[in-house]
Amino acid sequence: METTPSIRVENLTRKFGAFTAIQNVSFTVNPGEIVGFLGPNGAGKSTTMRILSGIMPATSGSAWVGGIPVANNPHEVKQRIGYMPENNPLPDDMRVVEYLRFRARLKGVPGRKISDTVLDVMETCDLARTARRKIIGTLSKGFRQRVGIADALLGDPEVIIMDEPTIGLDPHQIQGIRKLINNLRGRLTVVLSSHILPEIERSCDRVIIINRGRVVASGTSDSLREEFLPGKRFNLEVKGTEQSVTEALKTKGIETEVLEKEISDGDILRLSLRAEGHGDLGPQLMAALSESTDCTLRSLAPYAPNLEEIFLAATKRSWEETMDSPKAIAAVKA
């Protein structure tokens, strides 16, 4: 039996007058997945999240949460979603436990279950012992984010949407939020938007990249790495020239592209390069450079492009494709 996606979006478009914030956005998120939703500022991330949460209507297209159409049943969808907005507005004059009890009542948690429900989300977010009775206005940014996540967890939602949950946090606070999100894996479906790409790569099963209102990439880090940055990459140090390195490798049938280079300690050349060839390229590179009389290999190490490099490659490609479109060419000529 086919599982109903927690989130399904088809050709979602939202316009503000003449401005199109998102256009024909389509994707799915399966139950229990943690998915990163990435894009430059103004790409349409927050607009998409607000539409999914029933806060804002779409101009056209459709979205479902737990199989329920958002446009037709926004109130029911809101009961299935826990939404933590980027700015995370919280009342500074309330105690943590008071605020969460107040929010539980607003979300329709039965009165007899409010105390246990609030205690449960505070335990999940590590607030019960450290911040239960504290006034929200006295909390650090990290604990305020935890309160926002605890609020999102109230009401037993199926989907949690977090918009920039680690923004403005120090490394220790980010690590704490990461552990909290990882604890939700498999229990809830989580959509996570963030500009801190290493955190997305550590926490998420899959990423969706949006640029200029369109989805430009979707998949795991490994699949997107293969799609946007194919080939093997290596960092090496040699005594010699860039030309001597590329020629030594070319004689062995290994085509290379130098991505970065730096000269240090007088005559030591540090290169980052992409290599194309057959088989295990590491030993082949080592053998080819060791045999060369024009350069001396000092070190060689493979490396995999990180999510930041994938993100830049995906958005760059989308910009290039947009600029090559007939509309863009006509606009430039005009």
Secondary structure, DSSP 8 states (H G I E B T S, - for coil): -----SEEEEEEEEEETTEEEEEEEEEEE-TT-EEEEE--TTSSHHHHHHHHTTSS--SEEEEEETTEETTT-HHHHHHHEEEE-SS----TTSBHHHHHHHHHHHTT--GGGHHHHHHHHHHHTT-TTTTTTSBGGGS-HHHHHHHHHHHHHTT--SEEEEESTTTT--HHHHHHHHHHHHHTBTTBEEEEE-S-HHHHHHH-SEEEEEETTEEEEEE-HHHHHHHHS-SEEEEEEEES-HHHHHHHHHTTT-EEEEEEEEEETTTEEEEEEEEE-SS-HHHHHHHHHHH-SS-EEEEEEEE---HHHHHHHHHHHHHHHHHTSHHHHHHHH-
